[in-house]
């Protein structure tokens, strides 16, 4: 997979129903712009999302031909990596535990 990602210009995740796929994180970590379907698995995440094939094609075309669109998609992928980092996830879990224990 690493070889495929290294030789790619963009990662398009087209699955319609799935839990959060690790391949999206792999693509972001490989420095690729990422386009995903607008499904529940990606709700609230800073990714370029498409509601249908036409919009996905438009996003892909923009990212591959417009430097500002590519930069924006790369920035979104970097934000995703930051949000999914070990430190951020540990902080979120700690905050959840603190919230729950304050309620008791």
Backbone as a ProteinNet text record, in pm:
[ID]
protein_1_A
[PRIMARY]
XXXXXXXXXXXXXXXXXXXXXXXXXXXXXXXXXXXXXXXXXXXXXXXXXXXXXXXXXXXXXXXXXXXXXXXXXXXXXXXXXXXXXXXXXXXXXXXXXXXXXXXX
[TERTIARY]
81.8	0	87.3	195.1	283.2	338.3	373.9	424.1	317	195.4	84.7	58.6	55.6	31	144.1	267.2	382.3	379.5	315.9	311	179.7	102	-28.9	-24.4	-121.6	-136.2	-247.6	-335.9	-454.4	-512.6	-582.1	-651.4	-800.7	-877.1	-1022.9	-1078.3	-1148.7	-1211.6	-1359.1	-1400.5	-1534.3	-1636.6	-1597.9	-1692.6	-1812.4	-1929.9	-2052.9	-2089.9	-2047.1	-2083.5	-1965.9	-1907	-1788.4	-1762.6	-1696.1	-1643.7	-1527.2	-1460.5	-1350.3	-1236.7	-1201.8	-1097.8	-957.3	-869.7	-730.9	-661.1	-706.4	-642.1	-647.7	-748.5	-756.6	-643.2	-616.4	-503.7	-371	-360.1	-238.6	-214.1	-318.9	-305.4	-264.5	-328.1	-293.2	-148.8	-107.6	30	131.3	86.5	173.1	182.6	112.4	117.9	27.2	-78.6	-170.9	-293.7	-346.9	-478.5	-579.5	-684.4	-780.7	-921.3	-994.7	-1136.2	-1212.6	-1319.4	-1399.8	-1546.7	-1625	-1770.3	-1820.4	-1927	-1987	-2074.2	-2008.1	-2077.7	-2054	-2131.6	-2124.5	-1984.4	-1906.3	-1771.6	-1683.8	-1714.1	-1631.3	-1698.9	-1812.9	-1886.5	-1799.8	-1797.3	-1723.7	-1573.6	-1523.9	-1379.8	-1342.9	-1223.8	-1181.9	-1128.8	-1218.6	-1179.7	-1262.1	-1209.6	-1283.9	-1385.2	-1514.5	-1620.4	-1703.9	-1750.9	-1835.2	-1964.7	-2075	-2205.2	-2243.7	-2176.5	-2206.1	-2085	-2096.9	-1985.8	-1945.6	-2043.2	-2014.7	-1933	-1972.5	-1899.7	-1760.4	-1748.3	-1616.7	-1525.1	-1577.4	-1498.9	-1457.3	-1548.3	-1515.9	-1404.8	-1414.7	-1310.6	-1176.2	-1176.1	-1051.4	-991.2	-1073.1	-1023.5	-965.4	-1035.7	-987.6	-854.7	-848.4	-727.4	-607.3	-630.3	-519.8	-480.3	-567.4	-535.3	-523.1	-572.4	-569.7	-483.6	-366.7	-277.5	-344	-430.9	-496.6	-589	-655.5	-743.2	-660	-547.3	-457.6	-406.7	-364.4	-314.6	-421.4	-544.7	-654.2	-681.2	-678.8	-702.7	-588.4	-465.4	-351.2	-358.7	-401.8	-417.4	-525	-632.8	-738.6	-687.2	-607.8	-551.3	-456.6	-379.7	-289	-367.8	-479.4	-564.8	-621.7	-659.6	-710.4	-604	-480.9	-372.8	-350.1	-356.2	-338.5	-450.1	-573.8	-688.5	-682.8	-624.8	-619.5	-488.6	-404.6	-276	-296.4	-198.5	-205.2	-231	-161.2	-178.2	-318.7	-372.4	-507	-611.8	-593.6	-688.6	-682	-561.3	-547	-613.1	-594.1	-657.9	-810.1	-862.6	-1007.8	-1062.5	-990.9	-1035.4	-1030.4	-925.1	-914	-1027.8	-1057.3	-1167.9	-1301.3	-1321.3	-1444	-1454.2	-1345.2	-1345.8	-1374	-1312.3	-1334.9	-1480.5	-1536.7	-1677.2	-1768.3	-1744.3	-1827.2	-1812.8	-1691.6	-1670.8	-1724.6	-1728	-1787.2	-1937.9	-1998.9	-2144.7	-2187.6	-2097.1	-2133.7	-2127.1
-118.2	0	126.1	121.8	238.7	274	172.7	199.2	263.5	212.5	268.7	413.6	439.5	576.4	668.9	621.1	703.2	741	659.3	688.6	756.6	800.7	861.4	1012.6	1076.6	1222	1261.7	1167.7	1197.1	1064.5	1068.6	948.7	977.6	895.1	904.5	781.5	803.9	692.8	693.4	592.1	593.2	503.5	438.2	347.9	426.7	365.7	433	399.7	286.6	246.7	173.7	237	178.5	251.4	183.1	251.1	336.6	403.5	489.2	403.8	422	340.7	395.3	307.4	345	392.8	346.8	387.5	538.6	604.2	750.9	814.7	762.5	813	782.2	662.9	627.3	725.5	758.4	852.7	991.2	1036.5	1168.2	1168.5	1060.4	1050.7	1043.4	999.8	993.7	1128.2	1227.7	1361.3	1379.3	1300.3	1310.6	1392.9	1466.9	1524.9	1409.9	1426	1318.1	1368.1	1289.1	1314.8	1191.7	1213.6	1102.3	1127.1	1019.7	1035.3	1098.6	1172.1	1236.5	1134.5	1048.1	944.7	968.9	900.4	920.4	901.2	811.1	784.1	908.4	1004	1124.2	1250.5	1234.6	1350.6	1428.2	1558.3	1645.5	1647.6	1575.2	1572.4	1667.9	1725.2	1824.1	1758.8	1701.4	1638.1	1694.5	1683.2	1721.3	1610.7	1644.9	1544.5	1565.8	1455.2	1459.1	1383.9	1442.6	1378.6	1282.7	1296	1206.6	1199.3	1117.3	1096.3	1225.8	1304.8	1430.1	1524.9	1537.5	1626	1570.4	1439.1	1378.4	1410.1	1395.3	1426.2	1573.5	1661.9	1804.8	1831.4	1769.4	1787.9	1737.7	1620	1562.2	1654.1	1699.2	1788.5	1916.8	1976.6	2100.4	2077.1	1972.5	1945.9	1918.9	1850.6	1818.7	1933	2032.6	2140	2278.8	2297	2429.5	2422.3	2487.3	2478.2	2514	2612.9	2651.2	2540.2	2471.4	2359.7	2244.1	2218.4	2112.8	2148.6	2271.6	2316.4	2304.2	2341.2	2332.7	2187.3	2097.2	1956.3	1897.1	1936.5	1889.9	1941.7	2066.4	2123.2	2047.8	2012.3	1934.2	1797.4	1734.2	1603.3	1615.2	1722.9	1744.8	1765.9	1838.8	1858.9	1725.6	1640	1508.3	1429.8	1429.3	1357.1	1409.5	1541.2	1600.4	1555.6	1559.4	1520.6	1373.6	1291.3	1147.9	1104.4	1199.9	1164.8	1103.6	1031.3	966.5	1068.4	1180	1283.2	1340.4	1371.2	1427.5	1326.7	1202.9	1099.9	1075.6	1077.7	1061.9	1178.6	1300	1417.5	1406.5	1361.5	1348	1243.5	1133.8	1030.1	1080.4	1152	1209.3	1306.4	1390.1	1485.8	1413.5	1306.8	1228	1169.4	1109.3	1052.7	1160.8	1277.3	1385.5	1430.3	1438.5	1477.8	1377.8	1251.4	1146.6	1145.3	1156.3	1150.7	1275.4	1387.9	1510.3	1495.4	1416.2	1397.6	1311.5	1233.7	1139.8	1205.2
0	0	0	75	81.6	-56.7	-134.8	-270.5	-357.5	-346.7	-426.3	-386.9	-257.9	-212.7	-256	-248.5	-287	-434.5	-515	-659.2	-699.8	-601.7	-629.1	-615.5	-678.2	-669.2	-573.2	-542	-462.6	-415.1	-302.4	-253.9	-252.2	-323.4	-326.2	-256.9	-147.2	-75.5	-113.7	-187.8	-247.2	-177.3	-68.9	-1.3	52.2	40.6	83.9	227.5	276.8	412.3	474	572.8	633.9	764.6	857.6	974.3	928.3	1019.4	975.6	919.8	791.9	729.2	757.6	800.6	828.5	701	586.1	460.3	439.9	493.5	482.2	561.7	681.4	760.4	691.8	632.2	558.6	445.2	372.1	259.8	309.8	416	472	520.7	586.8	636.3	522.1	406	287.6	216.2	269.4	209.5	89.8	82.7	-29.8	7	-88.6	-67.7	-64.3	15.1	35.2	3.4	-73.8	-102.1	-56.9	18.3	69.4	38.6	45	35.3	164.2	153.3	269.8	341.7	421	496.8	645.9	728.6	873	930	873.4	925.3	924.6	837.8	825	878.1	942.2	994.2	1092.8	1075.4	1165.8	1145	1046.1	1021	908.6	917.3	817.6	690.2	612.4	487	372.9	251.2	132.2	107.3	114.8	104.8	-20.5	-75.8	-195.1	-167.6	-211.3	-189.3	-301.9	-416.8	-529.3	-622.2	-725.7	-818.7	-888	-927.4	-996.7	-909.1	-783.8	-693.2	-663.6	-652.5	-631.1	-749.1	-870.4	-990.2	-992.2	-954.4	-948.7	-847.3	-729.3	-627	-678	-737.6	-788.9	-894.3	-987.4	-1093	-1034.4	-939.2	-876.6	-804	-725.3	-646.8	-736.8	-848.8	-938.8	-1030.2	-1044.7	-1139.4	-1077.5	-956.2	-893.9	-767.4	-767.1	-651.6	-518	-516	-390.3	-339.6	-431	-391.4	-337.3	-400.9	-351.4	-212.3	-194.4	-63.5	43.7	11.2	108.3	146	48.6	77.3	160.4	129.4	208.6	351.8	368.2	502.6	580.5	512.8	577.6	621.2	536.8	569.9	689.5	694.1	807.5	936.6	929	1047.4	1094.5	1000.9	1036.8	1111.8	1059.8	1127.2	1267.7	1282.7	1415.3	1508.8	1459.9	1542.9	1581.6	1496.1	1522.5	1587.9	1624.3	1685	1822.9	1867.9	1999.2	2109.1	2104.5	2207	2209.8	2093.6	2086.5	2131.8	2093	2133.2	2284.7	2341.5	2486.5	2559.8	2507.1	2567.9	2562.7	2449.5	2435.1	2531.8	2547.3	2639.9	2784.9	2819.1	2953.7	2979.3	2881.8	2895.6	2914.2	2841.5	2855.8	2996.2	3044.1	3179.3	3283.9	3268.1	3363.5	3360.8	3244.1	3230.2	3300.6	3280	3338	3489.7	3539.4	3684.3	3754.9	3687.4	3747.5	3763.5	3677.3	3680.3	3799.1	3854.5	3962.9	4095.7
[MASK]
++++++++++++++++++++++++++++++++++++++++++++++++++++++++++++++++++++++++++++++++++++++++++++++++++++++++

